[in-house]
């Protein structure tokens, strides 16, 4: 095996502000390792219709997309394997857009890769395999390393792709055999019956790119895959239908997801001004703009997933901007109500609505929890929180505005928020004494009662 100093020499030119280069894992590592086969630097260039590692999908180079896919798939070590044991320095130029990769990256030769094969399972893949990261994670969990099984994926046409999740001994044999590509080796093993092929579901995407004409189709399928992550009704059936068309163009720009998120603040100000006018046409236009903020809210998440730029800061910023837009809409409606029905009525509604909304926010997000329903996970309130804590209510504001009753929504929201806040805080302060907890215990006892009667 090459010494550590030799490894450092082979990867010395790879450091940048975007990707952190680390030493390869030790021999026989226990953690999962992903090996990505890349062509030699200065090798044969692709033809006029072919694709190379530096060609991009949504401004992310194919070699980098492979690295980030492995990272999202749960591989803490990613190793680029080339005949010369090093990747071109130009690939990691600081001009590349930043990403949120967590995996350690290194570059070795095929001989060194054989010595670095893990004791447990690992991954080998060609640089031009494009798939959804969640699909890779599911495939990794399919592997039973004790049984010595290997798995690969089939694309929509039933053709094997250059990707396989294998026991460490198989990976060692692969690199000692000096195979030119993973796809060619996978074909041979499938013919021998030593590999198990898995066909992804209809909503999953997996394909090898060989020609430029395949790039646009891959981008379209990856963008469609982001819609499957939408959990709320209006996001899934309305907002994402429009947002994916906008994200198609945003992904071809240098805009980051956080910049897209911040564009919601001018919309919040516009919504406040329109609602505060207290006029029918202004309420309708303000409601339409408010609905568009829900569409725009899907774009930053889609862009982050397409460009692998998810981050905790981005999630926090998205939450802050969403609540700023909601607050601007409520204050604008209250201002308009003050013009229409007097300050006293508007102040009474606002005095109920704003504190209730703030208490709901505290009950769900503080101290910090994992997701909207994370603090109530496993309780009767989990589906309630999931269905109510979203922005689908914006369409109710639009409906009330169209019938010239936008302020009715304030009364409904004030009453509903007060009750919801009371239920949430009772569940947090007295988790065993609330009606939801009682119902939960009754539901748990029901099977035992049926067994006793039997």
N, C-alpha and C positions, 0 to 999 in steps of 0.2 A: 504493500500500500504506500502511496506517496506520503511524504512527511508533511507536517502542518505547514512548514515554511514553503514547500512546493505548492501546496494548496493556496496559500495566501498569494503567492506569485501569480498563479493562474487566474485569480479573481481580483487582483489589485486594481485593475482599471475599471471596475464595475461600480464604484461608489457614486452616489448622486443624492440629491435632496429628495428624490422621489422613492428610491428603492434602496433598502439597507442590505448590503451584502454581508453574509455571515460565513463562517467556516462550515464545511459540510458536517453532518452528524457523524458521530463515532461509528465505528464498524459494528454491525449487528444492532443498530438502534432499535429500541422498543417502540418509540413513537412512529406513527405512520409517515412514510416518506413518499413523495411524488417525484418521478423522474420524467422530464420532458425532453424528447429528442429534438434537437435543432440542427440545421445544416451548419457546416463549417464556415467560418468567416472567410469571405472572399471566394466562396464556392460558386457553383454554376447558378447564374441568375435565372429566375423564372421567365418563361416565354412571354410574348406580348399579351396573351390571354390568361396567363397563369398568375397565381398569387404567391407572394413571398412572406417571410415572417414579419417584415416591416409594413405590409399592407394592413389596413385598419378596418375595424367595424365600429362605427360611431366614434371615430377618432381615438380608438384604443387599438394599438398594434396587436396582431394576432399572437405573437409570442408572449406579450404582456397579458393578453386576455387569458391565455392558457395558464400562466402563473397565478393570476388572480382567481381563476375558476378553481384551481387546486386549493388555494387559500380558503375560499368560501366553502369548499367541500370538506374541510376539516383536516387538512394536511399541514402540520406545523413546520415541515421542512420541504422545500421545493428545490430540486437540483436540475440545472440545465446540463444536458449531456450532448457533447459534440465530439467529433473525431479529434479535435485539437485541445479539448478540455477547457475552452474559454469562450465567452460570448463577446460579440463586438461591443466596443465601448460606446459606439453611437447609439446603441439600443437604450442605454441608461443615461442619455443626455438630460441635464436638468430642465431642458425646455419641455419635456413631456409633462402632461397634466398630472397633478398629484393624485394618489389613490390612498386607500385605507388598508393596505396589505399588512397582515400581521405575521405571515410565515417568513422564516429565514430563507434566504436565497443564496445559492452558490452555483458554481460551474465546474464540472469535472469531465474527464474523458470516459469512454466506455469501460476501459479497464478499471479505472478508479471506482466507477459506478457499481461494478460487480462486487467490489469489496465493501461498498457502503450499503448493500442490500439489507433491509431490516430483518429482524428476527420474526416479526409478525407480518401482517399483510402490507402491501404497498401498491403504488400505482405507476404504470408506465403509459405514456401517451405521446402521440405526435403533436407537433406545435400547431398544426392546422385543424385540430379538432375543436369545434364550437358546440357548446352545450350549456344548459342552464346549471348553475352551481348546485342548486338543490337536488338535481338529478344525480350528480356525482356523489353527494353525501349519502343518498339512499342506496346507491350501488355499493358504496364502501361498507355499509352496514350489512349488506347481503353476504359478504364474504365470511366463510367459516374457515379460519386459518388452520384449526386443528384437523379438519377433514382434508386439507390440502386442495381445496377447490379454487378455480379461477373463474372470473366472470368478465364478460365484455358486453358492449352495447350494440344494438342494431339501429340503423337509421329508419326513417319512414318507409324507405323502399326495401327494407329487409337486408341491407348490406352492412357488414361489420365495419365499425369505425376503428381508427387507430388508438384504441384505449382499452386497457385491461387492468383489473384489480386482482392481484396475485399474491400468493404466499412468497415470503422472502427468498426461498430456495429457487423458485421459478424465475424471479427477477434476476438472480445471480446467473442462472443458466442463459437467460436472454442476452445479457450483456457480454458474457463470455463467448456467445455465438456470433457477436458482432453483426447483428441484423441491421439492415439499412432503415427499416421503418417498422413501427408497431403494427400497422395495418396488415402488412404482408405476413408477419409472424402470426397474427391472429387468424388470418385465413387458413394457414397451414394447421394450426391447432384445432380449429373448428372442424376441418376435414377429418382430423384424427379422432375427434370426439372428446378431447381432453379439456375443452373450455365450455362453459355454460353461457349461452347467449341470452340476453334479456332485451326484450322489445319495450321501449318506453311507452307511456300512455299517449293518447292523442294530443294532450295539451303540453307534453314535454317536447323539447327540441334537442336534437343531437345530429350533427352532420360534420363531415370532413369537407373542407373547402379546397378545391383544386383550381377553379377557374373564377375569373372576376365576375362572370355573370351570376355566380352563386352567392355573391356577397350581399346583394340587395335583398334576396329572399331570406338569407340568414338574419339580416337586420329586422326584417318584417316579423319573422317568427319570434325573435328575442323580445321585440316590443310587445307582441301579443301575449307573451308569457308573463309580462308584468301585470296584466289585467287579472290573471289568476290569483294574484296576491291580495286583491281588493276584497275586504271582508264585509263592508257595509252595502246595503241594498242599492242606494242611489249611486255610490261610487262604482259598483260593479256593472250596473245596467245602463247608467246614463253618463256620469262624469268621465269614466275612463274611456268610453267610446269616443268622446271628443278630445280628451287629454292626450291619448296616444297619437292622434294626428298632429297635435301641437308638438309633442315630444319628438316626433319624427324629424322635425326641423331643428328643434332646440339641440338635439344630440349632435347635430352637425356643426354647431358653433362652439366657441371656447367658453361659453357660459358654464359656471359651476352650479350644482344644485342649490347651494346657499344663496347665490346671487338670484336665482329664480325665485326662491322663497321670499327674499326681501322685496321683490316686485309687488308682493301682496300689500305692503304698507301704503303705497299711493292709492291702491284700490280701496283700502279701509277708509282713508280720508275722503275719497270721493263718495263712498256709501254714506258716511256721516253727513256730508253736506247735502246730498240729495234727500235723504230721509228727513233731515232737519227743516227742509223747506215746507213740509206739511201739505204739499200739493199732490194730487192724484198722479199726474204724469211723472213727477219726480220720484214718488214711491215705487212706481212700476219700473222706472229705469234703475233706481237704486237696488231693487230686488233682483233685477236681471244681472246687474253687476255683482251682487252678492252671490248669486248662483255661479257666476263665472269664477269667483274666487275659489269655490269648491272644485271646479274643473282644474283651475291653475294649481290648486293644492295637490292634485294627483301628479302634476308634471314634475315637480321637484323630486318626488320619490321614484318615479319612473326613470328620470335622468340619472339619479344616484345609482340605481341598480344597473342601468345600461353601461355606465362608465366606471362602475366599481368605486364610487366615491361616497359610500355611506359612512357616516360618522356620528358619534354621540353629540357633538356640537350641532350638527345639522338637524338631528332629531329634536334637540332642545329648542333650536331656533324655529323650526317648523311649528312646534307647539306654541311658542310665544307669539308668533305672527298670527296663527289661527285664532288664538284668544284675543289678540288685538283687533282683528277684523270683527269678531263676534261682539266685542265690547263697543266698537265704533257703531255697529248696526243698532245695538240696543239703545245707546245714548242718542243716536240720531232719531230713532223712533220716539223715544221719550221727549226729545225736543219738539218734534212735530206734534206729539200729543199735547204738549203744553200750549202750543199755538192754537190747536183745534179745540181743546176742552178745558184749558186752564192749567196753571202751574200746580195747583193743589193736587189734582188727580194724577198728573204726570209724576209728581214727587212721591206720592203714595205707592204707585206701581214700582217706581225705581227703587224705593226704599226696601221693597220686598225682593225684587228681582236680582239686584246686584249683590247684596250679601248672600243670598241663596246660591247664586252662581259661584261666588268665591268659596263658600263652604263646600260645595260639590267638588270644586277644583282641589281644595286641600284634602278632602277625604280620599280622593282617588290617587293623587300624585305625590303627596307628602306624608311621611318621608318617602323618598323616591321608591317607586315600585316598578316591577317588570310589566310594562304595558298598561292599558287602560283598566283591564279587569284583573290585573295581577294580584292586588290586595284582597280581592274577593274570590280568587280562584278556588274552585271546588265547593262553592256555596250556591244557594239558590239565586243570589244576586248577580252571579257572574254573567249569565245571559242577559239580565236586565241592564247591567252596566254596558255590556257590549253593544246592545241595540239602541240605547238611549244616548250614550256619550259619543256622538258623532255630529256631523254637520248636515244631516238630512233635513233638519228643521228649516234650513234655508228655503227649501221648496214650499214649506208652509207659509213663510213670509210672502213669497211670490204669489201664492194662491190667494191669500188675504188681500194683497195689493191689487190683484186683478179684479176683485169684487169691491174695491174701494173701501176695504175695512182693514187696513194694515195694523191699526192699533189694537184690534181684537187679539192679535197674536201676543201683545205685551201682557194682557190680562191672563191669557192661557199659560204663557211661559212663567209668569210670576207665581201662579198657583201651583203649577207642576213642579217648578224648581224648589219651592218651599217644602213640598211633601217629599221630593226625592232627596233633598239635603237631610231632612229629618231621618229618613230611613237609613241612609248611608252612615250617618254619625251614630245612630243607635246600634247599627251593626258593628261599627268599630269600637265603640265604648263598652257595649254590653253584648259581645258576640254570642253568648249562650242564652240570652233572654229575649231576643227579638222574634217577631212572628216568622221571619224567614228562617231563623235557626230552629224554631219549633217545627216548621214544615219540613226542614231538612231532616230532623231526627225522626219525624213520622215516616218520611219516605224511606229512611234507612231501616226502620223497624218493620215496614210492610212485608218484605220477603220472609222475615223470621216468623211473623204472625201466620202467613200462609203455610209455612212448613209445619208449624205447630198444629194448625187445623187439619193438615193432611195426615 
